[in-house]
């Protein structure tokens, strides 16, 4: 009998709902949506990782809630980077793929996730992991709060042709190449469809393909289409049947055009986009992710022995076209969203892309939209992220200044919250 009070108390604790975790943010100004205007002082209430309310003025803080006072800051939605490689840092040492372990890449990914979040990016699309399951594990770890970082949407491995860009074994002898083979190369429509199903089986959120040659691979065979039209169509159709989108690395104009006609959702880089390629993108609703920071990053390492001669030659070739990618896309009516290719340049410097997009002719408002509402729409998460509103995930950043007047102020983010958790 003496144990009954203890059992009753334990049962009551189990039955009682957990106390809500509430944070109140006092903001000097709030931009709820890139299409709107900054407010005056306001209060944002966050409970259990979601925005509950946004009210004018500094409202009282409920008992038991945490209060964050940002009276000199503009508070706005967290930024979204649609092209990152969290498990890698800049390197010209392609041979490291043969010596570095999956555990090493996992640690790099955790380190880079935190740097990315601190830079104001609360969601990323990671397009190509250095090892199996690294970004899938990171996706879970950031969601559960095990490590600090953004929401991760990942393609995991990249699908490429045999010997194509994206196959990390290029440049090695046959024995090493076979030992490192990821199993995500294909030839023919049946094999390529199978690789999409395999990526889905292993937990990919989307499919990434290398539709054309690439700049940083150890090949000097041009930057035009790698897959046949039929292979790309098989990939896109199979992905669609599984509810997955396709992101296509593509430099050459005909490769861009072919990928767009096949039904991919985004073109990554788009270096040599021309009017015909743009027409195919418009007709198929394909969005351009220009990754201007990547071009700038690789160009800065020219002549330093950082890259092999074959890679240096390709860098010099694309550099002449990179600065006008956004300008050409705008001229021909192609939609553009924000993505950087971080990992080709140092993680945490992602916001440098904003000013480069503005240099291409976009307004500050258009640039901010590309990294918030526009990017959220690409992910199919526009009812979850990209703006501040009741019911949305509490992905919130704060800066001094008005990013709608000067988007460059976002290069110095002073407060970050991801899913209601403050990133320290």
C-alpha positions as CSV (number, residue, x, y, z in Angstrom):
1,X,0.0,0.0,0.0
2,X,2.8,2.4,0.7
3,X,3.8,2.4,-2.9
4,X,0.4,3.7,-4.2
5,X,1.1,7.4,-3.7
6,X,4.4,7.1,-5.6
7,X,2.7,5.2,-8.4
8,X,-0.1,7.7,-8.6
9,X,2.3,10.6,-8.8
10,X,4.3,8.8,-11.6
11,X,1.1,8.2,-13.5
12,X,0.1,11.8,-13.2
13,X,3.5,12.9,-14.6
14,X,3.1,10.6,-17.5
15,X,-0.4,11.7,-18.3
16,X,0.3,15.4,-17.9
17,X,1.2,17.2,-21.2
18,X,4.7,18.6,-21.5
19,X,5.1,22.3,-20.8
20,X,5.2,24.3,-24.0
21,X,8.6,25.7,-24.9
22,X,7.9,29.4,-25.6
23,X,10.2,32.2,-26.8
24,X,9.2,35.8,-27.3
25,X,11.2,38.0,-29.6
26,X,11.0,41.8,-29.4
27,X,12.1,43.1,-32.8
28,X,12.9,46.7,-33.8
29,X,11.4,45.9,-37.2
30,X,10.0,42.8,-38.9
31,X,10.0,41.8,-42.6
32,X,7.5,38.9,-42.7
33,X,7.7,38.4,-46.5
34,X,10.1,39.7,-49.2
35,X,7.1,41.2,-51.0
36,X,6.2,43.4,-48.0
37,X,7.7,46.3,-46.1
38,X,9.5,46.5,-42.7
39,X,7.2,47.0,-39.8
40,X,7.7,49.1,-36.7
41,X,8.6,47.4,-33.3
42,X,6.9,44.0,-33.0
43,X,6.7,40.9,-30.9
44,X,7.0,37.4,-32.4
45,X,5.9,34.5,-30.2
46,X,7.3,31.1,-30.9
47,X,6.0,27.9,-29.2
48,X,7.4,24.4,-29.7
49,X,9.4,25.5,-32.8
50,X,6.5,27.3,-34.6
51,X,5.5,30.9,-34.9
52,X,2.3,31.5,-32.9
53,X,1.8,35.2,-33.4
54,X,3.3,38.4,-34.7
55,X,1.9,41.5,-32.9
56,X,2.7,45.2,-33.1
57,X,4.7,46.7,-30.3
58,X,6.6,45.0,-27.5
59,X,4.1,42.8,-25.8
60,X,4.5,41.4,-22.3
61,X,6.4,38.1,-21.9
62,X,4.3,35.3,-20.6
63,X,5.4,33.6,-17.3
64,X,7.9,30.9,-18.0
65,X,8.7,32.1,-21.5
66,X,12.2,33.1,-22.7
67,X,12.5,36.7,-24.0
68,X,15.0,37.8,-26.7
69,X,15.3,41.5,-27.0
70,X,16.4,42.8,-30.5
71,X,15.2,46.4,-30.5
72,X,17.9,47.6,-32.9
73,X,17.5,44.8,-35.4
74,X,15.4,43.9,-38.4
75,X,14.0,40.4,-38.0
76,X,13.2,38.4,-41.1
77,X,12.8,34.8,-42.4
78,X,15.8,32.6,-42.4
79,X,17.6,32.3,-45.8
80,X,17.6,29.2,-48.0
81,X,20.6,28.0,-50.0
82,X,19.5,25.6,-52.8
83,X,23.0,24.3,-53.6
84,X,25.5,23.3,-51.0
85,X,27.9,20.4,-50.3
86,X,28.2,20.4,-46.5
87,X,30.4,17.3,-46.4
88,X,33.3,19.0,-48.3
89,X,35.6,22.0,-48.0
90,X,37.4,23.7,-50.9
91,X,40.2,21.6,-52.1
92,X,42.1,20.9,-55.3
93,X,43.3,17.6,-53.9
94,X,41.0,15.2,-55.7
95,X,42.9,12.2,-54.5
96,X,41.6,12.8,-51.0
97,X,38.5,10.8,-52.0
98,X,40.8,7.7,-51.8
99,X,42.1,8.3,-48.3
100,X,39.5,10.2,-46.3
101,X,36.9,8.2,-44.3
102,X,33.1,8.6,-44.1
103,X,33.6,9.5,-40.5
104,X,35.8,12.4,-41.5
105,X,33.2,13.6,-44.0
106,X,30.5,13.4,-41.3
107,X,32.6,15.6,-38.9
108,X,33.1,18.1,-41.7
109,X,29.4,18.1,-42.4
110,X,28.6,18.8,-38.8
111,X,31.1,21.6,-38.7
112,X,29.9,23.2,-41.9
113,X,26.2,22.9,-40.9
114,X,26.8,25.1,-37.9
115,X,28.8,27.7,-40.0
116,X,26.0,27.7,-42.5
117,X,23.3,28.3,-39.9
118,X,25.3,31.1,-38.2
119,X,25.5,32.8,-41.6
120,X,21.7,33.0,-41.6
121,X,20.9,30.0,-43.7
122,X,18.2,28.0,-41.9
123,X,17.5,25.6,-44.8
124,X,19.8,24.1,-47.4
125,X,19.5,21.7,-50.3
126,X,22.6,19.6,-50.3
127,X,23.4,18.3,-53.8
128,X,26.1,15.6,-53.6
129,X,27.5,14.0,-50.5
130,X,31.1,12.8,-50.3
131,X,30.1,9.5,-48.7
132,X,27.0,7.3,-48.3
133,X,24.5,8.4,-45.6
134,X,26.5,11.4,-44.4
135,X,23.9,14.0,-45.3
136,X,21.0,11.7,-44.4
137,X,22.5,11.4,-40.9
138,X,23.1,15.2,-40.8
139,X,19.5,15.8,-41.8
140,X,18.3,13.8,-38.8
141,X,20.8,15.3,-36.4
142,X,19.9,18.9,-37.2
143,X,16.2,18.1,-37.1
144,X,16.5,16.4,-33.7
145,X,18.8,19.2,-32.3
146,X,21.8,16.8,-31.9
147,X,24.0,19.2,-33.8
148,X,23.4,22.8,-34.6
149,X,22.6,23.5,-38.2
150,X,20.0,24.2,-40.9
151,X,17.1,22.1,-42.1
152,X,18.7,19.7,-44.6
153,X,17.1,18.6,-47.9
154,X,19.5,16.2,-49.5
155,X,20.1,14.3,-52.8
156,X,22.8,12.3,-51.1
157,X,24.8,10.7,-54.0
158,X,24.9,12.2,-57.5
159,X,23.9,10.2,-60.5
160,X,26.2,10.5,-63.5
161,X,27.3,8.7,-66.6
162,X,30.2,6.2,-66.4
163,X,33.3,8.4,-66.2
164,X,31.3,11.6,-66.1
165,X,31.4,14.6,-63.8
166,X,30.2,13.7,-60.4
167,X,31.9,10.3,-60.4
168,X,34.6,10.9,-57.7
169,X,36.8,8.1,-59.0
170,X,37.9,10.0,-62.1
171,X,41.7,10.5,-62.1
172,X,42.5,7.3,-60.2
173,X,43.9,4.0,-61.6
174,X,41.5,1.2,-62.4
175,X,41.9,-0.7,-59.1
176,X,41.3,2.4,-56.9
177,X,38.5,3.6,-59.1
178,X,36.6,0.3,-58.8
179,X,37.2,0.3,-55.0
180,X,35.7,3.8,-54.7
181,X,32.8,3.3,-57.1
182,X,29.6,4.8,-55.5
183,X,27.3,2.6,-57.6
184,X,25.5,5.7,-58.9
185,X,26.6,5.7,-62.5
186,X,24.4,4.4,-65.3
187,X,24.2,3.7,-69.1
188,X,20.8,3.4,-70.8
189,X,17.3,4.2,-69.8
190,X,16.7,1.1,-67.7
191,X,19.9,1.5,-65.7
192,X,19.4,5.2,-65.1
193,X,15.8,4.6,-63.9
194,X,17.1,2.0,-61.5
195,X,19.6,4.4,-60.0
196,X,16.8,6.9,-59.3
197,X,14.9,4.1,-57.5
198,X,18.1,3.2,-55.6
199,X,18.6,6.8,-54.5
200,X,15.0,6.9,-53.3
201,X,15.5,3.6,-51.4
202,X,18.5,5.0,-49.6
203,X,16.6,8.1,-48.4
204,X,17.2,10.9,-51.0
205,X,14.8,13.8,-50.8
206,X,15.5,14.6,-54.4
207,X,17.6,13.5,-57.3
208,X,20.8,15.2,-58.5
209,X,22.3,14.5,-61.9
210,X,25.3,15.8,-63.7
211,X,23.6,16.6,-67.0
212,X,26.8,17.9,-68.5
213,X,30.6,17.9,-68.0
214,X,31.9,19.8,-65.0
215,X,34.7,22.2,-64.1
216,X,36.3,20.6,-61.1
217,X,36.5,17.0,-62.4
218,X,39.7,15.6,-63.8
219,X,38.6,15.6,-67.4
220,X,39.1,17.9,-70.3
221,X,36.3,16.7,-72.5
222,X,34.1,19.8,-72.7
223,X,31.1,21.0,-70.7
224,X,28.2,19.8,-73.0
225,X,25.6,17.1,-72.4
226,X,26.6,13.8,-70.8
227,X,23.4,11.8,-70.7
228,X,21.4,11.1,-73.8
229,X,17.9,12.8,-74.1
230,X,16.3,9.4,-73.5
231,X,18.4,8.8,-70.3
232,X,17.6,12.2,-68.9
233,X,13.9,11.6,-69.6
234,X,14.0,8.2,-67.9
235,X,15.6,9.9,-64.8
236,X,13.0,12.7,-64.7
237,X,10.0,10.4,-65.3
238,X,11.1,7.9,-62.7
239,X,11.7,10.6,-60.1
240,X,8.3,12.1,-60.8
241,X,6.7,8.7,-60.2
242,X,8.4,8.6,-56.8
243,X,7.4,12.1,-55.9
244,X,11.0,13.4,-56.2
245,X,12.3,16.5,-58.0
246,X,15.5,16.5,-60.1
247,X,18.3,19.1,-59.9
248,X,20.6,19.0,-62.9
249,X,24.2,20.3,-62.9
250,X,24.5,21.8,-66.4
251,X,27.0,24.2,-68.0
252,X,26.6,23.8,-71.8
253,X,23.6,25.3,-73.5
254,X,22.5,22.2,-75.3
255,X,22.8,20.2,-72.1
256,X,20.7,22.8,-70.3
257,X,18.1,22.6,-73.0
258,X,18.0,18.8,-73.0
259,X,17.7,18.7,-69.2
260,X,14.9,21.2,-69.2
261,X,12.9,19.4,-71.9
262,X,13.4,16.1,-69.9
263,X,11.5,17.7,-67.0
264,X,14.1,18.6,-64.4
265,X,13.1,21.2,-61.8
266,X,16.3,23.2,-61.5
267,X,19.4,23.9,-63.6
268,X,22.5,24.3,-61.4
269,X,25.1,26.8,-62.7
270,X,23.7,27.4,-66.3
271,X,27.0,28.9,-67.5
272,X,26.4,28.9,-71.2
273,X,22.6,29.5,-71.1
274,X,21.4,30.9,-74.5
275,X,18.1,31.9,-75.9
276,X,17.1,28.4,-77.0
277,X,18.0,26.9,-73.6
278,X,16.1,29.7,-71.9
279,X,13.1,29.0,-74.0
280,X,13.1,25.3,-73.0
281,X,13.4,26.4,-69.3
282,X,10.5,28.8,-69.6
283,X,8.3,26.3,-71.3
284,X,8.9,23.6,-68.7
285,X,9.0,25.8,-65.6
286,X,12.6,25.1,-64.9
287,X,14.4,27.4,-62.4
288,X,18.0,28.5,-62.7
289,X,20.3,28.3,-59.6
290,X,23.3,30.4,-60.8
291,X,25.9,29.6,-58.0
292,X,27.9,32.8,-58.7
293,X,29.9,32.4,-55.5
294,X,31.3,29.1,-56.8
295,X,32.6,30.8,-59.9
296,X,34.2,33.6,-57.9
297,X,35.7,31.1,-55.4
298,X,37.4,28.9,-58.0
299,X,38.7,31.9,-60.0
300,X,40.4,33.3,-56.8
301,X,42.5,30.1,-56.7
302,X,43.9,30.3,-60.2
303,X,47.6,30.2,-60.7
304,X,48.3,29.0,-57.1
305,X,48.8,25.3,-57.8
306,X,45.5,24.7,-56.1
307,X,44.0,22.9,-59.1
308,X,45.4,20.5,-61.7
309,X,46.2,22.0,-65.1
310,X,43.2,20.5,-66.8
311,X,40.9,22.0,-64.2
312,X,42.6,25.4,-64.4
313,X,42.0,25.5,-68.1
314,X,38.2,24.9,-67.6
315,X,38.1,27.5,-64.9
316,X,39.5,30.1,-67.3
317,X,37.0,29.1,-69.9
318,X,33.9,29.5,-67.7
319,X,35.0,32.6,-65.9
320,X,34.4,34.8,-69.0
321,X,30.7,33.8,-68.9
322,X,29.9,33.5,-65.2
323,X,29.4,37.2,-64.5
324,X,26.6,37.4,-67.1
325,X,24.6,34.3,-66.2
326,X,21.9,36.2,-64.2
327,X,21.7,39.0,-66.7
328,X,21.2,36.6,-69.6
329,X,18.5,34.6,-67.6
330,X,16.6,37.8,-66.9
331,X,16.8,38.9,-70.5
332,X,15.1,35.7,-71.6
333,X,12.6,35.5,-68.8
334,X,14.0,32.6,-66.8
335,X,13.1,32.3,-63.1
336,X,16.1,32.4,-60.8
337,X,16.4,31.2,-57.2
338,X,19.3,31.3,-54.7
339,X,22.0,28.7,-54.5
340,X,25.8,29.0,-54.0
341,X,27.6,25.7,-54.4
342,X,29.2,26.2,-50.9
343,X,31.9,23.7,-50.4
344,X,33.6,24.9,-53.6
345,X,34.2,28.1,-51.6
346,X,34.3,28.2,-47.8
347,X,31.0,27.5,-45.9
348,X,29.6,30.4,-44.0
349,X,30.3,32.9,-46.9
350,X,27.0,31.9,-48.6
351,X,25.5,35.4,-48.3
352,X,28.1,36.8,-50.7
353,X,25.9,35.4,-53.5
354,X,23.2,38.1,-52.7
355,X,25.3,41.0,-53.9
356,X,26.5,39.1,-57.0
357,X,22.9,38.4,-58.0
358,X,22.1,42.1,-57.5
359,X,25.1,42.9,-59.8
360,X,23.4,40.8,-62.4
361,X,20.4,43.2,-62.5
362,X,18.1,42.0,-59.7
363,X,16.7,44.4,-57.2
364,X,17.4,44.0,-53.5
365,X,13.8,42.8,-53.1
366,X,14.1,40.3,-55.9
367,X,17.3,38.9,-54.4
368,X,15.8,38.5,-51.0
369,X,12.8,36.8,-52.5
370,X,15.0,34.4,-54.4
371,X,16.6,33.3,-51.1
372,X,13.3,33.1,-49.1
373,X,9.9,32.7,-50.8
374,X,11.3,31.7,-54.2
375,X,13.6,29.1,-52.8
376,X,10.9,27.7,-50.5
377,X,8.7,27.2,-53.6
378,X,11.4,25.3,-55.4
379,X,11.6,22.9,-52.4
380,X,7.8,22.6,-52.2
381,X,8.0,23.9,-48.6
382,X,6.4,27.3,-49.2
383,X,3.8,26.5,-46.5
384,X,6.5,25.8,-44.0
385,X,9.4,28.2,-44.6
386,X,10.4,31.3,-46.4
387,X,8.2,33.8,-44.6
388,X,7.2,34.7,-41.0
389,X,3.6,33.8,-40.3
390,X,1.6,31.9,-37.7
391,X,2.0,28.2,-38.2
392,X,5.3,28.5,-40.0
393,X,8.5,27.0,-38.8
394,X,10.4,29.4,-36.5
395,X,13.3,29.9,-38.9
396,X,14.2,33.5,-38.0
397,X,17.3,35.7,-38.4
398,X,18.1,39.3,-37.4
399,X,20.4,41.9,-38.9
400,X,21.1,45.6,-38.4
401,X,19.8,47.6,-41.4
402,X,17.1,47.0,-44.0
403,X,17.9,44.2,-46.5
404,X,15.2,45.5,-48.8
405,X,17.2,48.7,-49.2
406,X,20.7,47.0,-49.2
407,X,20.7,43.2,-49.4
408,X,24.4,43.2,-48.4
409,X,23.5,43.7,-44.8
410,X,22.6,40.0,-44.8
411,X,26.3,39.3,-44.9
412,X,26.4,40.0,-41.2
413,X,23.7,38.1,-39.4
414,X,23.6,38.6,-35.7
415,X,20.8,36.3,-34.5
416,X,19.7,32.9,-35.9
417,X,16.9,30.6,-34.9
418,X,16.2,27.3,-36.6
419,X,13.0,25.4,-35.9
420,X,12.7,27.5,-32.7
421,X,16.2,26.7,-31.5
422,X,18.7,29.6,-31.2
423,X,22.0,28.8,-32.8
424,X,24.8,30.0,-30.5
